[in-house]
Amino acid sequence: MRIAVVATGKIGLPLATQFASMGHEVVGVDINQDLVDVINSGMEPFPGEAGLAEALAELVPARKLRATTDYADAIPGADAVVLVVPLLVNEETWAPDFGWMDVATRSLAEHLTPGTLVSYETTLPVGTTRGRWKPLIEEVSGLTEGEDFHLVFSPERVLTGRVFEDLKKYPKLVGGLNEAGTKKAIEFYEAVLTFNERDDLPRPNGVWDMGTAEAAEMAKLAETTYRDVNIGLANQFARYADTAGIDVYKVIEACNSQPFSHIHRPGIAVGGHCIPVYPRLYLSTDADADIVRTARNYNATMPAYVVERIEQTMGDLDGVRVVVLGAAYRGGVKETAVSGVFPTVEELTKRGAIVTVHDPLFSDEELARYGFTAHTIGEAVDVAILQADHAEYRELGPANFPGIKLFADGRNATDPAAWKGVPRIVIGSGQ
């Protein structure tokens, strides 16, 4: 098959290489010329994705994979077009911002030719595939869905850093606008993916027919919203445990020892492109989902809660030197999307603290572009806050922070013994 992948970022590029590795001819489309040039050189454009560098080094020279900024080069004659353009959310109104996706959809529709399968993998509010993309593509292309082309929704269900592993591990969900489109999509994904055997699933691992695009859209929103609500509950338990002198981690471990409890871990922040964003996409079509809204708002208070705990111990933070460890939203990933670093720094700054930020994955110049003052390990501080659980931070201790008076581990990721002699705050530790 000839396949076009629209948007070759941290999800789209591994997808494109996966498709090419199965013997298909793949063209990636992206508006970023620098990114396109790096891909066409056979080099890895961003670090941290297991197996990507090796795949690019093999597939690009073999002419199985290339990239372009030109939709007219990639779309005409394609058997399938897979779109993974980011969908943004307005931070004030929580309404979805379809700006980038609308532009990409119009661009692909302008060059769409009959016989093509169009699959959206970007997480969408329920009803978007049928209610927004179908009429837009038909209007621009002059083609009719179900006759000239097929349109489906098939959500990506992977985490950056382990995309290839996750593609094999989890069922591929597919929902079309009609039976013929769904059938074509199932055939497509069976031709580009392989799956691990799993005895724990109610049916064989592979491509799962969700029946409709709406069901597939809701499945992705539901599985991610569940995580945000679960973390919100864990954070609620943790904050109560702090007032009651209870170690919530022992409580959670005990609860999860039987198969009906799956309580997540509390923490300073919920970040990334998915967990803090997709509940808001769900709320855009289900305004009565008060449980979802409450959990999302509660999780957003956690950076302020940690800073308040520090203030209770240290007193006035005016002039206090504080380093926030981790600009990334989670350990091992060079990505700041909805990272807890931003509200944490904001809360500290409001209280007059002198704030620096450290992250082993970011250069001082990169941190400066986010408005942060970079910290060098070994510089004197009064307080250190672990925001991202990078593996490198597990090796640190008081000797790395001369003058430190308090350590706040926002992820419970460090060994208490390593911080002996320095007060250590952990959310939900009961101390």
ABEGO torsion letter per residue (X at the ends): XBBBBBEBBAAAAAAAAAAAAAGBBBBBBBABAAAAAAAAAGBBABBGBBGAAAAAAAAAAAGABBBBABAAAAABGBABBBBABBBBBBAAAGBBBAAAAAAAAAAAAAABBBGBBBBBABBBBBGAAAAAAAAAAAAAAGBBBGAABBBBBBBBABBBGAAAAAAAABBBBBBBABAAAAAAAAAAAAAABBBBBBAABABBBEBBBAGBAAAAAAAAAAAAAAAAAAAAAAAAAAAAAAAAGBBAAAAAAAAAABAABBBBBBBABBBEAAAAAAAAAAAAABAABAAAAAAAAAAAAAAAAAAAAAAAAAEBABGBBBBBBEABABBGBBBABGBAAAAAAAAAAAAGBBBBBBBAABBAAAAAAAGBBBBBBGBBBABBBBABBBAAAAABBAAABBGBABBBBAAGABBAAAABGBBBBBBGAGX
